[in-house]
Each structure stands twice: as structure tokens, then as C-alpha cells.
Amino acid sequence: LAEAGAKVVVAARREAEGHAVVEELTALGAEAAFVAVDVTVEEQLVAVVAATVARFGRLDCAVNSAGINEDYALITDADAAMFDRMMAVNVRGTLLGMKHQIRQMLAQGSGGSIVNMSSILGHAASGTGAIYVATKHAVLGRTRAAALGHAKQGIRVNCVAPTAISGTPIVDYTMANFPHLLQPYIDDIPMGRTGRAEEVGRAVAFLCSDAASFINGHSLAIEGGQLAR
């Protein structure tokens, strides 16, 4: 997004990493700021939108990418507390993010674009990790509902649906602790490799841009051909 010329607000729980990203973007000549936010706390989502507008004057694009996974079990071993934690971040966090982002875009009266982070497991499923699968299906459903609800106001809502992306915390953790679950999944990718973070980033930037001006309610799979089988 910064490479495309956007002024970027990095919003996340981990302050040191967030400030490091801002320093990297600033060194590249972009305008950027960091705001600490926990997406499970609605008041903080309100605050990050307000901070964005206070710093840059408006909100044109938003990316809801916070997500966790603690579930690597069969559904017969599903844990209710784990379900609540994952739904709070992956589903409620995305929903409440959209709620306040769209309110700001409506107040501006000039439309906008929102991109949510689903997963290839929002299109398909696996025999383990049913909670994670459910959260990513839910993100896709909420994306489509918001897209339909605000299409006539010029607000586009889409999502991306990546497969395993190397160098990300979820994939690194899974490979270190559950390689027997992830390696066969990676081996099944027709292109013969995992994805890269920048490949997801470029797709997100495209969906935020005017080049995607007639794309709405869509889930863009970034998966090296897995869904073509």
C-alpha cells in the first residue's frame, strides 16, 4: 500500500514491531503512523479510526488482517474457550473493524474500499482445525453481507483467501509444532511452494485501488492453484 502511494496507519497489538514497520515505511519515503489496538476491544477500534482521521484527514481504505489460530485438533477435541478466543479475534474483530470503518467512509460521502483477511480454508475445509475453518468461512460471509449492504454508497468490501504463506507466525508455528499437518497441505499446492507475504500484499493493494473499482463482495484466492483441483 505504501509503494502504491498510500498514507498508512499500522494498527496492531505489538508496539515494537508496529513502530519498526513505520520506520521502514518512513525510510522509503512514505507517510506512516502506528496506533496500538486490540481488535477484541471495540473502543480501541473506534479510537484507531479516529486517530487515522486526525492524522491524515480521512479514511479511504482499510485492511482487517488480525487473526489467530490455536486449533489443530479434530472436532471431537474442540475446546469451547478456544472457540471463544478465536471467534473474538477472527470474526468479531473483523466485524467491528468494518462497522467503524464503514461509518467513517459514509460520513465522508466518497466511498471507500475494505479488504478482509479470510483464507483458502474460508472456501474449503480440512479434517482438523474446525474452529479456524469456521472463523474464516464467517469472514467471507460478513464480507459479502457488508458488500451488499453498502454497494450503492460506493463502499466496496472484498477479502483475500491465502493458502500457507511463508514467514508468517501461524505458518511458522504450525511447521515447528505440527509439520505432519501442514507439510502434506504444502505439498498439495500445484505451484510447488508456499506463498510469500508480498504476494498477498500486492493483491490487497489491488483490491484497495481504483483498478478494482467494479470488484465487490469477492474473495480472491491466493493459493497457487489449489482450488483448481
HELIX and SHEET records of a PDB file:
HELIX    1   1 GLU A   15  ALA A   27  1                                  13    
HELIX    2   2 GLU A   42  PHE A   56  1                                  15    
HELIX    3   3 ILE A   75  ASP A   77  5                                   3    
HELIX    4   4 ALA A   80  MET A   86  1                                   7    
HELIX    5   5 MET A   87  ARG A   92  3                                   6    
HELIX    6   6 GLY A   93  GLN A  108  1                                  16    
HELIX    7   7 ILE A  120  GLY A  122  5                                   3    
HELIX    8   8 ALA A  130  HIS A  150  1                                  21    
HELIX    9   9 ALA A  151  GLN A  153  5                                   3    
HELIX   10  10 PRO A  169  ASN A  177  1                                   9    
HELIX   11  11 PRO A  179  ASP A  187  1                                   9    
HELIX   12  12 ALA A  197  CYS A  208  1                                  12    
HELIX   13  13 ASP A  210  ALA A  212  5                                   3    
HELIX   14  14 GLN A  226  ALA A  228  5                                   3    
SHEET    1   A 2 VAL A   8  ALA A  12  0                                        
SHEET    2   A 2 ALA A  32  ALA A  36  1                                        
SHEET    1   B 4 CYS A  61  ASN A  64  0                                        
SHEET    2   B 4 GLY A 112  MET A 117  1                                        
SHEET    3   B 4 ILE A 155  PRO A 162  1                                        
SHEET    4   B 4 SER A 219  ILE A 222  1                                        
END                                                                             
